[in-house]
Amino acid sequence: MSLAGAPFERFAKPTKRAAFLREMDEVVPWQRLCELIEPHYPTGEGGRPPIPLERMLRIHFLQQWFNLSDPGVEEALYESVSMRLFAQIDLGHAPVPDETTILKFRHLLEQNSLGLKILREVNVHLVESGIKLSRGTIVDATIIHAPSSTKNESGKRDPEMHQTKKGNEWYFGMKAHIGVDSSSRIVHSFVATPANVHDSRVIGELLHGNETRVWGDSAYRGRTAEIRAKAPCASDFTQRHSSHSKKISDRERAANRTKSRVRSRVEHVFHVLKRIFGFEKVRYRGIAKNANRLVVNFALANLYLSRRRLLQA
């Protein structure tokens, strides 16, 4: 460590950010993720040596955890000591990678569809650590907002985003559909669509096929055939729909409450995504770029929700 990275503060106090980064540093499987990306990472032949792959991956994860843009994470690294320590950057030896380098690394992940592979590799790591998938899956979807204003260079909204009505309000953006393990809350399946695609349209893509039970809200009612086509042994535990015009019996209402106790676990994932990681709005134009960011966020959410068990192990 150079003098630039030496701690001279006499009255320094550990912060929540530093504690969070220490925990995540221990639970992220850095070696296997680097081995996954390495075949696609430039070697620097005929030019300057590339920045170490693990450092760029650490910076990319900082972007997801703190909802930072490419120039935003560069500035944050210069300002925050805890973030620099996590990214293994010593300003006495090397500068922070500039925003163009950070952007190119993000494009490398997008162009090689590495986001979904990162999710799968993280899940394999969790299974090997003793956090196994059960035979139940909870399906659900959430809307990610997109700018609806046309005050931009093209004078148009993002053509890949669409609007949908939920309750009495209209929303413009995209949808993140996920399949979550009913016991461990691990996200094992993910699909990104425009916001106007109905939740139940992609239910077959959210199952891994070995389920014995499938939970979902009333938006997934009547899809037993699609569930059985993907998971032949699965029972349909989606909730029955109730309205002013169509009442349900007390027995069905009690069954809905019992199902909700299990189904509510999917909201833990959305809480981490939107409230802790701050992913409430899209950052890029188009479905593909935002889908890659979403799936990396779900991989990190799996690690965050499992961190206690991983640290104990």
Contacts in CASP RR format, 6 or more apart in sequence:
PFRMAT RR
TARGET T0000
AUTHOR 0000-0000-0000
METHOD contacts of the structure
MODEL  1
MSLAGAPFERFAKPTKRAAFLREMDEVVPWQRLCELIEPHYPTGEGGRPP
IPLERMLRIHFLQQWFNLSDPGVEEALYESVSMRLFAQIDLGHAPVPDET
TILKFRHLLEQNSLGLKILREVNVHLVESGIKLSRGTIVDATIIHAPSST
KNESGKRDPEMHQTKKGNEWYFGMKAHIGVDSSSRIVHSFVATPANVHDS
RVIGELLHGNETRVWGDSAYRGRTAEIRAKAPCASDFTQRHSSHSKKISD
RERAANRTKSRVRSRVEHVFHVLKRIFGFEKVRYRGIAKNANRLVVNFAL
ANLYLSRRRLLQA
1 90 0 8 1.000
2 90 0 8 1.000
2 91 0 8 1.000
2 92 0 8 1.000
2 93 0 8 1.000
3 92 0 8 1.000
4 90 0 8 1.000
4 91 0 8 1.000
4 92 0 8 1.000
4 93 0 8 1.000
5 81 0 8 1.000
5 84 0 8 1.000
5 90 0 8 1.000
5 91 0 8 1.000
5 92 0 8 1.000
7 81 0 8 1.000
15 82 0 8 1.000
17 80 0 8 1.000
17 82 0 8 1.000
17 83 0 8 1.000
18 82 0 8 1.000
18 85 0 8 1.000
20 65 0 8 1.000
21 82 0 8 1.000
21 83 0 8 1.000
21 85 0 8 1.000
21 86 0 8 1.000
23 307 0 8 1.000
23 311 0 8 1.000
24 61 0 8 1.000
24 65 0 8 1.000
24 300 0 8 1.000
24 303 0 8 1.000
24 304 0 8 1.000
24 307 0 8 1.000
25 86 0 8 1.000
26 310 0 8 1.000
26 311 0 8 1.000
27 303 0 8 1.000
27 306 0 8 1.000
27 307 0 8 1.000
27 310 0 8 1.000
27 311 0 8 1.000
28 61 0 8 1.000
28 303 0 8 1.000
29 121 0 8 1.000
29 122 0 8 1.000
29 125 0 8 1.000
30 54 0 8 1.000
30 57 0 8 1.000
32 121 0 8 1.000
32 125 0 8 1.000
33 57 0 8 1.000
33 118 0 8 1.000
33 121 0 8 1.000
33 122 0 8 1.000
34 53 0 8 1.000
34 54 0 8 1.000
34 57 0 8 1.000
36 114 0 8 1.000
36 117 0 8 1.000
36 118 0 8 1.000
36 121 0 8 1.000
37 53 0 8 1.000
37 57 0 8 1.000
37 108 0 8 1.000
37 109 0 8 1.000
37 114 0 8 1.000
38 53 0 8 1.000
40 108 0 8 1.000
40 112 0 8 1.000
40 114 0 8 1.000
41 50 0 8 1.000
41 53 0 8 1.000
41 108 0 8 1.000
42 50 0 8 1.000
43 50 0 8 1.000
44 50 0 8 1.000
51 97 0 8 1.000
51 101 0 8 1.000
52 88 0 8 1.000
54 88 0 8 1.000
55 87 0 8 1.000
55 88 0 8 1.000
55 89 0 8 1.000
55 97 0 8 1.000
56 97 0 8 1.000
56 101 0 8 1.000
56 102 0 8 1.000
56 105 0 8 1.000
58 86 0 8 1.000
58 87 0 8 1.000
58 88 0 8 1.000
59 73 0 8 1.000
59 77 0 8 1.000
59 87 0 8 1.000
59 97 0 8 1.000
59 102 0 8 1.000
59 105 0 8 1.000
60 102 0 8 1.000
60 105 0 8 1.000
60 106 0 8 1.000
60 109 0 8 1.000
60 296 0 8 1.000
61 296 0 8 1.000
61 300 0 8 1.000
62 68 0 8 1.000
62 73 0 8 1.000
62 76 0 8 1.000
62 77 0 8 1.000
62 83 0 8 1.000
62 86 0 8 1.000
62 87 0 8 1.000
63 69 0 8 1.000
63 70 0 8 1.000
63 73 0 8 1.000
63 102 0 8 1.000
63 106 0 8 1.000
64 277 0 8 1.000
64 279 0 8 1.000
64 293 0 8 1.000
64 296 0 8 1.000
64 297 0 8 1.000
64 300 0 8 1.000
65 277 0 8 1.000
65 300 0 8 1.000
66 73 0 8 1.000
66 76 0 8 1.000
66 277 0 8 1.000
67 277 0 8 1.000
67 278 0 8 1.000
67 279 0 8 1.000
68 76 0 8 1.000
69 283 0 8 1.000
70 99 0 8 1.000
70 100 0 8 1.000
70 102 0 8 1.000
70 103 0 8 1.000
70 106 0 8 1.000
71 99 0 8 1.000
72 99 0 8 1.000
73 99 0 8 1.000
73 102 0 8 1.000
74 96 0 8 1.000
74 97 0 8 1.000
74 98 0 8 1.000
74 99 0 8 1.000
74 102 0 8 1.000
76 83 0 8 1.000
77 83 0 8 1.000
77 84 0 8 1.000
77 87 0 8 1.000
77 89 0 8 1.000
77 96 0 8 1.000
78 84 0 8 1.000
78 91 0 8 1.000
78 96 0 8 1.000
84 90 0 8 1.000
84 91 0 8 1.000
84 96 0 8 1.000
87 96 0 8 1.000
89 96 0 8 1.000
108 114 0 8 1.000
109 115 0 8 1.000
109 118 0 8 1.000
109 292 0 8 1.000
109 296 0 8 1.000
110 288 0 8 1.000
110 289 0 8 1.000
110 292 0 8 1.000
113 292 0 8 1.000
114 292 0 8 1.000
115 292 0 8 1.000
115 295 0 8 1.000
115 296 0 8 1.000
115 299 0 8 1.000
116 190 0 8 1.000
116 295 0 8 1.000
118 295 0 8 1.000
118 296 0 8 1.000
118 299 0 8 1.000
119 187 0 8 1.000
119 190 0 8 1.000
119 295 0 8 1.000
119 296 0 8 1.000
119 298 0 8 1.000
119 299 0 8 1.000
119 302 0 8 1.000
122 299 0 8 1.000
122 300 0 8 1.000
122 302 0 8 1.000
122 303 0 8 1.000
123 133 0 8 1.000
123 186 0 8 1.000
123 188 0 8 1.000
123 299 0 8 1.000
123 302 0 8 1.000
126 184 0 8 1.000
126 186 0 8 1.000
126 302 0 8 1.000
126 303 0 8 1.000
126 306 0 8 1.000
126 310 0 8 1.000
127 133 0 8 1.000
129 306 0 8 1.000
129 309 0 8 1.000
129 310 0 8 1.000
129 313 0 8 1.000
130 309 0 8 1.000
130 313 0 8 1.000
131 184 0 8 1.000
131 186 0 8 1.000
131 306 0 8 1.000
131 309 0 8 1.000
131 310 0 8 1.000
132 184 0 8 1.000
133 181 0 8 1.000
133 183 0 8 1.000
133 184 0 8 1.000
133 186 0 8 1.000
133 188 0 8 1.000
133 208 0 8 1.000
134 181 0 8 1.000
134 182 0 8 1.000
134 183 0 8 1.000
134 184 0 8 1.000
135 210 0 8 1.000
135 211 0 8 1.000
135 212 0 8 1.000
135 213 0 8 1.000
136 181 0 8 1.000
136 182 0 8 1.000
136 183 0 8 1.000
136 211 0 8 1.000
136 212 0 8 1.000
136 213 0 8 1.000
136 214 0 8 1.000
136 215 0 8 1.000
136 234 0 8 1.000
137 179 0 8 1.000
137 180 0 8 1.000
137 181 0 8 1.000
137 182 0 8 1.000
137 188 0 8 1.000
137 189 0 8 1.000
137 206 0 8 1.000
137 207 0 8 1.000
137 208 0 8 1.000
137 211 0 8 1.000
137 213 0 8 1.000
137 214 0 8 1.000
137 215 0 8 1.000
137 231 0 8 1.000
138 179 0 8 1.000
138 180 0 8 1.000
138 181 0 8 1.000
138 182 0 8 1.000
138 214 0 8 1.000
138 215 0 8 1.000
138 216 0 8 1.000
138 262 0 8 1.000
138 263 0 8 1.000
138 265 0 8 1.000
138 266 0 8 1.000
139 177 0 8 1.000
139 178 0 8 1.000
139 179 0 8 1.000
139 180 0 8 1.000
139 199 0 8 1.000
139 203 0 8 1.000
139 206 0 8 1.000
139 207 0 8 1.000
139 214 0 8 1.000
139 215 0 8 1.000
139 216 0 8 1.000
139 220 0 8 1.000
139 266 0 8 1.000
140 177 0 8 1.000
140 178 0 8 1.000
140 179 0 8 1.000
140 180 0 8 1.000
140 199 0 8 1.000
140 216 0 8 1.000
140 217 0 8 1.000
140 263 0 8 1.000
140 266 0 8 1.000
140 267 0 8 1.000
140 270 0 8 1.000
141 175 0 8 1.000
141 176 0 8 1.000
141 177 0 8 1.000
141 178 0 8 1.000
141 199 0 8 1.000
141 219 0 8 1.000
142 175 0 8 1.000
142 176 0 8 1.000
142 270 0 8 1.000
142 273 0 8 1.000
142 274 0 8 1.000
143 164 0 8 1.000
143 166 0 8 1.000
143 171 0 8 1.000
143 173 0 8 1.000
143 174 0 8 1.000
143 175 0 8 1.000
143 195 0 8 1.000
144 173 0 8 1.000
144 174 0 8 1.000
144 175 0 8 1.000
144 176 0 8 1.000
144 279 0 8 1.000
144 280 0 8 1.000
144 281 0 8 1.000
144 282 0 8 1.000
144 290 0 8 1.000
144 294 0 8 1.000
145 171 0 8 1.000
145 172 0 8 1.000
145 173 0 8 1.000
145 280 0 8 1.000
145 281 0 8 1.000
145 282 0 8 1.000
146 157 0 8 1.000
146 158 0 8 1.000
146 161 0 8 1.000
146 172 0 8 1.000
146 173 0 8 1.000
146 174 0 8 1.000
146 281 0 8 1.000
146 282 0 8 1.000
147 157 0 8 1.000
147 158 0 8 1.000
147 281 0 8 1.000
147 282 0 8 1.000
148 157 0 8 1.000
148 163 0 8 1.000
148 172 0 8 1.000
149 157 0 8 1.000
150 156 0 8 1.000
150 157 0 8 1.000
157 172 0 8 1.000
158 173 0 8 1.000
158 282 0 8 1.000
158 285 0 8 1.000
158 286 0 8 1.000
160 174 0 8 1.000
160 194 0 8 1.000
160 285 0 8 1.000
160 286 0 8 1.000
160 287 0 8 1.000
161 172 0 8 1.000
161 173 0 8 1.000
161 174 0 8 1.000
161 194 0 8 1.000
161 195 0 8 1.000
161 282 0 8 1.000
161 286 0 8 1.000
161 287 0 8 1.000
162 172 0 8 1.000
162 173 0 8 1.000
162 194 0 8 1.000
162 195 0 8 1.000
162 196 0 8 1.000
163 170 0 8 1.000
163 171 0 8 1.000
163 172 0 8 1.000
163 173 0 8 1.000
163 195 0 8 1.000
163 196 0 8 1.000
164 170 0 8 1.000
164 171 0 8 1.000
164 175 0 8 1.000
164 195 0 8 1.000
164 196 0 8 1.000
165 171 0 8 1.000
171 195 0 8 1.000
172 195 0 8 1.000
173 194 0 8 1.000
173 195 0 8 1.000
173 282 0 8 1.000
174 192 0 8 1.000
174 193 0 8 1.000
174 194 0 8 1.000
174 195 0 8 1.000
174 282 0 8 1.000
174 287 0 8 1.000
174 290 0 8 1.000
174 291 0 8 1.000
175 192 0 8 1.000
175 193 0 8 1.000
175 194 0 8 1.000
175 195 0 8 1.000
175 197 0 8 1.000
175 199 0 8 1.000
176 190 0 8 1.000
176 191 0 8 1.000
176 192 0 8 1.000
176 273 0 8 1.000
176 294 0 8 1.000
177 190 0 8 1.000
177 191 0 8 1.000
177 192 0 8 1.000
177 193 0 8 1.000
177 199 0 8 1.000
177 202 0 8 1.000
177 205 0 8 1.000
177 206 0 8 1.000
178 187 0 8 1.000
178 189 0 8 1.000
178 190 0 8 1.000
178 191 0 8 1.000
178 206 0 8 1.000
178 266 0 8 1.000
178 269 0 8 1.000
178 298 0 8 1.000
179 187 0 8 1.000
179 188 0 8 1.000
179 189 0 8 1.000
179 190 0 8 1.000
179 206 0 8 1.000
179 207 0 8 1.000
179 266 0 8 1.000
180 186 0 8 1.000
180 187 0 8 1.000
180 188 0 8 1.000
180 265 0 8 1.000
180 266 0 8 1.000
180 269 0 8 1.000
181 188 0 8 1.000
182 213 0 8 1.000
182 215 0 8 1.000
182 262 0 8 1.000
182 265 0 8 1.000
184 306 0 8 1.000
185 265 0 8 1.000
185 266 0 8 1.000
185 268 0 8 1.000
185 269 0 8 1.000
185 305 0 8 1.000
186 302 0 8 1.000
186 305 0 8 1.000
186 306 0 8 1.000
187 269 0 8 1.000
187 298 0 8 1.000
187 299 0 8 1.000
187 301 0 8 1.000
187 302 0 8 1.000
188 208 0 8 1.000
189 205 0 8 1.000
189 206 0 8 1.000
189 207 0 8 1.000
189 208 0 8 1.000
190 206 0 8 1.000
190 291 0 8 1.000
190 294 0 8 1.000
190 295 0 8 1.000
190 298 0 8 1.000
191 202 0 8 1.000
191 205 0 8 1.000
191 206 0 8 1.000
192 287 0 8 1.000
192 290 0 8 1.000
192 291 0 8 1.000
192 294 0 8 1.000
192 295 0 8 1.000
193 201 0 8 1.000
193 202 0 8 1.000
193 287 0 8 1.000
194 287 0 8 1.000
198 219 0 8 1.000
199 217 0 8 1.000
199 219 0 8 1.000
199 220 0 8 1.000
200 219 0 8 1.000
200 220 0 8 1.000
200 221 0 8 1.000
200 222 0 8 1.000
200 223 0 8 1.000
200 226 0 8 1.000
203 220 0 8 1.000
203 223 0 8 1.000
203 226 0 8 1.000
203 227 0 8 1.000
204 226 0 8 1.000
204 227 0 8 1.000
204 229 0 8 1.000
204 230 0 8 1.000
207 214 0 8 1.000
207 227 0 8 1.000
207 230 0 8 1.000
207 231 0 8 1.000
207 234 0 8 1.000
208 231 0 8 1.000
209 230 0 8 1.000
209 231 0 8 1.000
209 234 0 8 1.000
210 231 0 8 1.000
210 233 0 8 1.000
211 227 0 8 1.000
211 231 0 8 1.000
211 233 0 8 1.000
211 234 0 8 1.000
212 231 0 8 1.000
212 233 0 8 1.000
212 234 0 8 1.000
212 235 0 8 1.000
213 234 0 8 1.000
213 235 0 8 1.000
213 237 0 8 1.000
214 227 0 8 1.000
214 231 0 8 1.000
214 234 0 8 1.000
214 235 0 8 1.000
214 236 0 8 1.000
214 237 0 8 1.000
214 238 0 8 1.000
215 237 0 8 1.000
215 238 0 8 1.000
215 259 0 8 1.000
215 262 0 8 1.000
215 263 0 8 1.000
216 237 0 8 1.000
216 238 0 8 1.000
216 239 0 8 1.000
216 259 0 8 1.000
216 263 0 8 1.000
217 238 0 8 1.000
217 239 0 8 1.000
217 263 0 8 1.000
218 238 0 8 1.000
218 239 0 8 1.000
218 240 0 8 1.000
218 241 0 8 1.000
218 242 0 8 1.000
220 238 0 8 1.000
221 238 0 8 1.000
221 239 0 8 1.000
221 240 0 8 1.000
221 241 0 8 1.000
222 236 0 8 1.000
222 238 0 8 1.000
223 236 0 8 1.000
223 238 0 8 1.000
224 236 0 8 1.000
227 234 0 8 1.000
227 236 0 8 1.000
228 234 0 8 1.000
237 259 0 8 1.000
237 262 0 8 1.000
238 259 0 8 1.000
239 256 0 8 1.000
239 259 0 8 1.000
239 260 0 8 1.000
239 263 0 8 1.000
240 248 0 8 1.000
240 252 0 8 1.000
240 255 0 8 1.000
240 256 0 8 1.000
241 248 0 8 1.000
242 248 0 8 1.000
242 252 0 8 1.000
242 253 0 8 1.000
242 256 0 8 1.000
248 256 0 8 1.000
268 305 0 8 1.000
269 298 0 8 1.000
269 301 0 8 1.000
269 305 0 8 1.000
272 301 0 8 1.000
272 304 0 8 1.000
272 305 0 8 1.000
273 279 0 8 1.000
273 294 0 8 1.000
273 297 0 8 1.000
273 298 0 8 1.000
273 301 0 8 1.000
274 280 0 8 1.000
276 304 0 8 1.000
277 297 0 8 1.000
277 300 0 8 1.000
277 301 0 8 1.000
279 293 0 8 1.000
279 294 0 8 1.000
279 297 0 8 1.000
282 290 0 8 1.000
283 290 0 8 1.000
283 293 0 8 1.000
284 290 0 8 1.000
284 293 0 8 1.000
303 310 0 8 1.000
END
